[in-house]
Amino acid sequence: MLKNKFVLLRQVLTVMLSAWLAIAVHLPARSQSDGVELSLEAQRLYHSGQLASAVQAWESAAAAFEAQGDRQSLNKSLINQSQVLQDLGLYPRACNTLLKALEVKHPACSETQVEALIEQLAQQPRITLVQGISLRSLGSILHKQGRLSLSQKILQLSIQATQNSPEFPTTLLAMGNVQQALGNRVRDRWSYDRITEIIDRQGVNSALSPYLAAFKTYQAVALKTKPLPKIQAQLNHLSLLIEIEAWWQQQTQRRVQSWQRLAQTSRVQAADRFSALLISKIAKGKEELIKQVATNLPQLPASRQTVYAQINYAKSLSTLNKTAEAQAILQQTLRQAQEIKDPFGESYALGYLGQNYGQQGQISQAIALTNQALSLT
């Protein structure tokens, strides 16, 4: 019952976001005389979790800058608008908004258009910083749509444009996330025999090989000084290690059960050794990342991004059965979301807090918190 309520909470949040956006985009347009004022209002709305209203404000700001002939400010407004659309899960619309910022005619987010854009930008003597930020957002959208090869090409151009700017760590982080997805794709294409061979031969390095690029990129971001992408890279690295360990545990257990039925004792023992070696190697990385996150996360100021970073961390801790630590972080996250008036962050914090109580067997409290999250939504 609790699990069904939590799933319902996530579904309701998604539907409500889309519905509110549909309402917001039909609100009467504000004056286009002051694009700067509209942009500041959009930022305030975004950071307070009023996403649909933020889209409308940035849409109006873009119209104001376009009327004023201010192309650079227009592009910045389109980039910001696209980010909120991504947060709402409206990827095709977000993609088209970015293509407009990149001056693609009749944007339709097609593979042909994106490939043509890549070819065009590759021939330019220099890609501007604003174009680089647009490309990063476009790469993230393509990643979320599963178009990983295109995403990687776009992000490589973004890295060229942002590498000497404060935006570089965020661009690297986006590339790391795509490399992680590409690693998943490689691993998921391995045959049953290939996985069995890795287990038989104690191939821990082979087991981790699809993710070496992602590990390296996340580590590179963590060396940068910009706090938010540093924390996000550490959190993504941590959750990746947890997922890798769980996947290999599942694969190993499948084979152990089969070999036990066939009385293949030596293979069962080999599988147990492989599992122990993998767990030991991953454990070192997890412990170090937890220390780093525990040190760095409290230094972030209260914001929408901080709220979701803390939820990400609590989810990882909960998966590791560190329920008391996860609970403390989620309670702090709930307070922060309330302070900055982010209703969606508050709903998610309540929902995951309910899930955490459920994991501890406190079902009545878990249901109460999940119901509270649903009611808030």
PyMOL commands that set and color helices and strands:
alter all, ss='L'
color gray80, all
select helices_A, chain A and resi 2-24+35-47+51-68+71-87+91-101+111-122+129-144+148-162+168-188+192-200+204-222+227-261+265-299+304-319+323-339+343-359+363-376
alter helices_A, ss='H'
color red, helices_A
deselect
rebuild
show_as cartoon
